[in-house]
Amino acid sequence: MTNSDAPGHPANGITDYADWIGRTERQTDIATEAPLRGLEALLDHEGAPADTLPPLGHWLYFLPSVAQAGIGEDGHPRKGGFLPPVPLPRRMWAGGRLRFQAPIPLGAMLERVSTILSVTTKQGKEGPLVFVTVQHEVSADGRSAVSEEHDIVYRVAADPSAGPAPVRRLPAAQTPDAKRRLTADPVRLFRFSALTFNGHRIHYDRDYARDVEAYPGLVVHGPYQAVLLIDHFRRSVPGATVARFDFRGRAPLFDTDPFELCLTRPAAGPCLLWTADMQGGVAMQAELEVA
């Protein structure tokens, strides 16, 4: 089979990548304590970690181990392999939907089975967008623990000569019951990148973020915002067990200004969480249900 006939490499570039749908990948790991200690330190929690992982703690494991020769210009692993080789240069974590089925104890043998559920092409204001949804099924000591759907978006190249693109954030529809202000300084962003072995340069290389991807500052990771929102909930509602967490990025956040973690608990229905800039514009929004 020639390269032009291979899945995802048609002559006209973007395809529907139908041959990638249903692909699976299996990985194993051990829920060791050291990464969890690092996360607890980043979140300003003192003392020894709990004997089970917090919600989203499984993101500290199954980290990419691509050789340095396989890293692209943006710091991500080069495209291809398990994920389709989408010919769009910018890629980001767009959101996810998680169900927490059982606690993951420290020291557990972990297995993650990943399956590509869909690859969808849409037309955005700046050009084509490709959305890839991957399902992850995580088990601990043979017991189902987390079911996750992970959305990745691929975008066209930025035009740095035009300057940073304006960021439009819609205001929140609710008034928060609890909020906490943070500044995502470069050290915080670097430490989260280190914990998750994330080499994406938009989170630590200001020159690259500005001159190549046309951002006004370093970008706050989507998964870091998700972790902060769950941590904000756990601080506000101690002892609660998270059963469901769905989140979606609405607009980027940068290290140039503080932002707020917001939570409201309606009389009925799920808890609502979001990150907001100092003008109240939403960057990430989420829903959370307890067991």
C-alpha positions as CSV (number, residue, x, y, z in Angstrom):
1,M,0.0,0.0,0.0
2,T,1.4,3.4,-1.0
3,N,1.5,6.4,1.3
4,S,-1.2,8.1,-0.8
5,D,-3.5,5.1,-0.3
6,A,-2.8,4.7,3.4
7,P,-5.6,5.6,5.8
8,G,-5.5,9.3,6.6
9,H,-3.1,10.2,3.8
10,P,-5.2,11.1,0.8
11,A,-4.0,13.4,-1.9
12,N,-6.2,16.2,-0.7
13,G,-5.1,16.2,2.9
14,I,-8.0,16.0,5.3
15,T,-10.2,12.9,5.1
16,D,-12.9,11.3,7.2
17,Y,-10.3,8.9,8.7
18,A,-12.9,6.2,8.8
19,D,-10.2,3.5,9.0
20,W,-9.0,4.9,12.3
21,I,-12.4,4.6,14.1
22,G,-12.4,1.6,16.3
23,R,-8.7,1.4,16.7
24,T,-7.6,0.4,20.2
25,E,-4.5,0.7,22.3
26,R,-3.8,-1.1,25.6
27,Q,-1.4,0.3,28.3
28,T,-0.5,-0.7,31.8
29,D,0.9,1.2,34.8
30,I,1.1,1.2,38.6
31,A,-0.6,3.8,40.8
32,T,2.6,4.8,42.5
33,E,2.6,7.5,45.2
34,A,5.3,9.9,43.8
35,P,3.1,11.5,41.1
36,L,0.2,11.9,43.5
37,R,2.5,13.7,46.0
38,G,3.5,16.1,43.2
39,L,-0.1,16.8,42.4
40,E,-1.0,17.4,46.0
41,A,2.0,19.8,46.3
42,L,0.9,21.7,43.2
43,L,-2.6,22.1,44.6
44,D,-1.2,23.3,48.0
45,H,-2.4,20.3,50.0
46,E,-0.2,19.5,53.0
47,G,0.5,16.1,54.5
48,A,0.6,12.6,53.0
49,P,-1.7,11.8,50.1
50,A,-4.9,9.7,50.7
51,D,-4.7,6.0,50.1
52,T,-6.8,6.3,47.0
53,L,-6.4,8.6,43.9
54,P,-8.5,11.7,43.8
55,P,-10.9,12.1,40.8
56,L,-8.8,12.7,37.7
57,G,-5.8,11.3,39.5
58,H,-5.5,8.6,36.7
59,W,-4.2,11.4,34.4
60,L,-0.9,11.1,36.3
61,Y,-0.3,7.7,34.8
62,F,-0.1,6.1,31.3
63,L,2.1,9.0,30.3
64,P,3.5,9.3,26.7
65,S,7.0,7.8,26.3
66,V,7.8,8.8,22.7
67,A,11.5,9.1,22.0
68,Q,12.8,12.6,21.6
69,A,13.3,12.0,17.9
70,G,9.5,11.5,17.6
71,I,8.6,14.9,19.0
72,G,7.2,17.5,16.7
73,E,7.9,21.3,16.5
74,D,5.0,22.0,19.0
75,G,6.4,19.7,21.6
76,H,3.8,17.0,21.1
77,P,4.6,13.6,19.7
78,R,4.5,13.6,15.9
79,K,1.1,12.7,14.5
80,G,0.3,9.2,13.4
81,G,0.4,5.9,15.3
82,F,-2.7,5.4,17.5
83,L,-4.2,8.8,16.7
84,P,-4.9,9.8,13.0
85,P,-2.3,12.0,11.3
86,V,-4.6,15.0,10.9
87,P,-2.8,17.6,8.7
88,L,-3.7,20.6,10.9
89,P,-0.9,21.9,13.1
90,R,-2.6,23.1,16.3
91,R,-4.1,20.6,18.7
92,M,-5.7,21.0,22.1
93,W,-7.7,19.1,24.7
94,A,-11.3,20.3,24.1
95,G,-13.2,18.5,26.8
96,G,-14.2,15.2,28.3
97,R,-16.9,13.2,30.0
98,L,-15.9,10.9,32.9
99,R,-17.7,8.4,35.1
100,F,-16.0,7.3,38.3
101,Q,-17.0,3.7,39.0
102,A,-14.7,2.6,41.8
103,P,-11.8,4.1,43.8
104,I,-8.2,3.5,42.6
105,P,-6.0,2.5,45.6
106,L,-2.4,3.5,45.7
107,G,-0.2,0.6,44.5
108,A,-3.0,-0.8,42.2
109,M,-2.1,-2.4,38.9
110,L,-3.7,-0.2,36.3
111,E,-4.8,-1.0,32.7
112,R,-6.2,1.5,30.2
113,V,-7.9,0.4,27.0
114,S,-8.3,3.3,24.5
115,T,-10.6,3.3,21.5
116,I,-11.1,5.9,18.8
117,L,-14.8,6.5,18.8
118,S,-15.1,9.2,16.1
119,V,-13.3,11.6,13.9
120,T,-15.4,14.6,12.7
121,T,-14.5,17.5,10.4
122,K,-16.3,20.8,10.8
123,Q,-15.8,24.3,9.4
124,G,-14.8,27.0,11.9
125,K,-14.4,30.8,11.5
126,E,-10.7,30.4,10.9
127,G,-10.9,27.2,8.7
128,P,-11.5,23.5,9.1
129,L,-11.6,21.8,12.5
130,V,-11.1,18.1,13.1
131,F,-12.5,16.6,16.4
132,V,-11.2,13.2,17.6
133,T,-13.0,11.5,20.5
134,V,-11.2,8.7,22.3
135,Q,-12.7,6.5,24.9
136,H,-10.5,5.3,27.8
137,E,-11.6,2.5,30.1
138,V,-9.4,2.3,33.2
139,S,-9.3,-0.6,35.5
140,A,-7.5,-1.0,38.8
141,D,-6.5,-4.5,40.0
142,G,-8.9,-5.9,37.4
143,R,-11.9,-3.8,38.5
144,S,-13.4,-1.1,36.3
145,A,-12.6,2.3,37.8
146,V,-13.0,5.1,35.3
147,S,-14.8,5.4,32.0
148,E,-13.7,8.5,30.0
149,E,-14.4,10.1,26.7
150,H,-11.6,12.6,25.7
151,D,-12.2,15.2,22.9
152,I,-9.2,16.5,21.0
153,V,-9.5,19.4,18.5
154,Y,-7.1,20.1,15.6
155,R,-7.0,23.6,14.1
156,V,-5.4,25.5,11.2
157,A,-2.1,27.4,11.7
158,A,-2.3,30.8,13.4
159,D,-1.2,34.0,11.7
160,P,1.3,35.7,14.1
161,S,1.7,38.7,11.8
162,A,-2.0,39.6,12.7
163,G,-1.2,39.7,16.4
164,P,-3.1,37.8,19.1
165,A,-6.6,36.8,18.1
166,P,-9.3,38.5,20.3
167,V,-10.7,36.1,22.9
168,R,-14.5,36.2,23.2
169,R,-15.8,34.7,26.5
170,L,-19.4,34.7,27.3
171,P,-20.5,35.6,30.9
172,A,-21.6,32.8,33.2
173,A,-25.3,32.2,33.5
174,Q,-25.1,31.7,37.3
175,T,-23.8,33.5,40.3
176,P,-21.2,31.3,42.1
177,D,-21.8,30.0,45.6
178,A,-18.1,29.6,46.2
179,K,-15.2,31.0,44.2
180,R,-11.4,31.0,44.5
181,R,-8.9,33.3,42.7
182,L,-5.7,31.9,41.2
183,T,-2.8,33.2,39.0
184,A,-1.5,30.6,36.6
185,D,2.1,31.8,36.7
186,P,4.7,30.0,34.6
187,V,5.9,27.9,37.5
188,R,2.4,26.4,38.1
189,L,2.1,25.7,34.4
190,F,5.5,24.1,34.2
191,R,4.9,21.9,37.2
192,F,1.6,20.6,35.7
193,S,3.3,20.0,32.4
194,A,6.0,18.0,34.3
195,L,3.5,15.9,36.2
196,T,1.7,14.9,33.0
197,F,4.8,14.8,30.8
198,N,3.2,17.3,28.5
199,G,5.7,18.9,26.2
200,H,3.3,21.2,24.4
201,R,5.2,24.4,24.1
202,I,2.2,26.8,24.5
203,H,2.3,26.1,28.2
204,Y,5.9,27.0,28.9
205,D,7.6,28.6,25.9
206,R,6.4,32.2,25.7
207,D,8.2,33.0,22.4
208,Y,6.6,30.0,20.7
209,A,3.1,30.7,22.1
210,R,3.3,34.3,20.9
211,D,5.3,34.1,17.7
212,V,4.0,30.8,16.3
213,E,0.5,30.2,17.7
214,A,-0.3,33.9,18.2
215,Y,-1.4,33.7,21.8
216,P,-0.9,36.7,24.1
217,G,0.7,34.6,26.8
218,L,1.2,31.1,28.1
219,V,-1.9,28.9,27.8
220,V,-3.4,27.3,30.9
221,H,-3.8,23.6,30.2
222,G,-7.4,22.4,29.8
223,P,-6.8,19.4,32.0
224,Y,-5.2,21.6,34.7
225,Q,-8.3,23.7,34.7
226,A,-10.4,20.5,35.1
227,V,-8.2,19.3,38.0
228,L,-8.5,22.7,39.7
229,L,-12.3,22.7,39.3
230,I,-12.6,19.3,40.9
231,D,-10.2,20.4,43.7
232,H,-12.4,23.5,44.2
233,F,-15.5,21.2,44.6
234,R,-13.7,18.9,47.0
235,R,-12.6,21.9,49.1
236,S,-16.1,23.3,49.1
237,V,-17.9,20.0,49.7
238,P,-15.5,17.8,51.8
239,G,-16.2,14.1,51.9
240,A,-18.4,14.0,48.8
241,T,-17.8,11.2,46.3
242,V,-17.6,12.3,42.7
243,A,-19.6,10.0,40.3
244,R,-19.7,12.1,37.1
245,F,-17.7,15.0,35.7
246,D,-18.2,16.5,32.3
247,F,-16.2,19.5,31.1
248,R,-15.8,21.6,28.0
249,G,-13.3,24.3,27.1
250,R,-15.1,27.5,25.8
251,A,-12.1,29.9,25.5
252,P,-8.4,29.9,26.4
253,L,-7.0,31.2,29.6
254,F,-3.5,32.8,29.8
255,D,-0.9,33.5,32.5
256,T,-1.3,37.2,31.9
257,D,-4.1,37.7,34.3
258,P,-5.7,36.0,37.4
259,F,-8.8,33.8,37.0
260,E,-11.4,32.4,39.3
261,L,-12.7,28.9,40.1
262,C,-16.4,29.1,40.5
263,L,-19.0,26.7,41.9
264,T,-22.8,26.8,42.3
265,R,-25.0,24.0,43.8
266,P,-28.5,24.2,42.4
267,A,-31.4,22.9,44.5
268,A,-31.8,20.1,42.0
269,G,-29.5,18.7,39.4
270,P,-25.7,18.6,39.0
271,C,-23.2,21.0,40.5
272,L,-22.0,23.6,38.0
273,L,-18.4,24.7,37.9
274,W,-16.5,27.0,35.6
275,T,-13.3,29.0,35.3
276,A,-13.7,32.7,34.6
277,D,-11.5,35.7,33.8
278,M,-11.7,38.9,35.9
279,Q,-14.6,40.2,33.8
280,G,-16.6,37.1,34.5
281,G,-16.2,35.5,31.0
282,V,-16.2,31.7,31.1
283,A,-13.2,29.7,29.9
284,M,-14.1,26.2,30.9
285,Q,-17.5,24.9,32.2
286,A,-18.3,21.7,33.9
287,E,-21.0,19.6,35.5
288,L,-20.5,17.3,38.4
289,E,-22.6,14.7,40.1
290,V,-22.0,13.0,43.4
291,A,-22.6,9.3,44.2
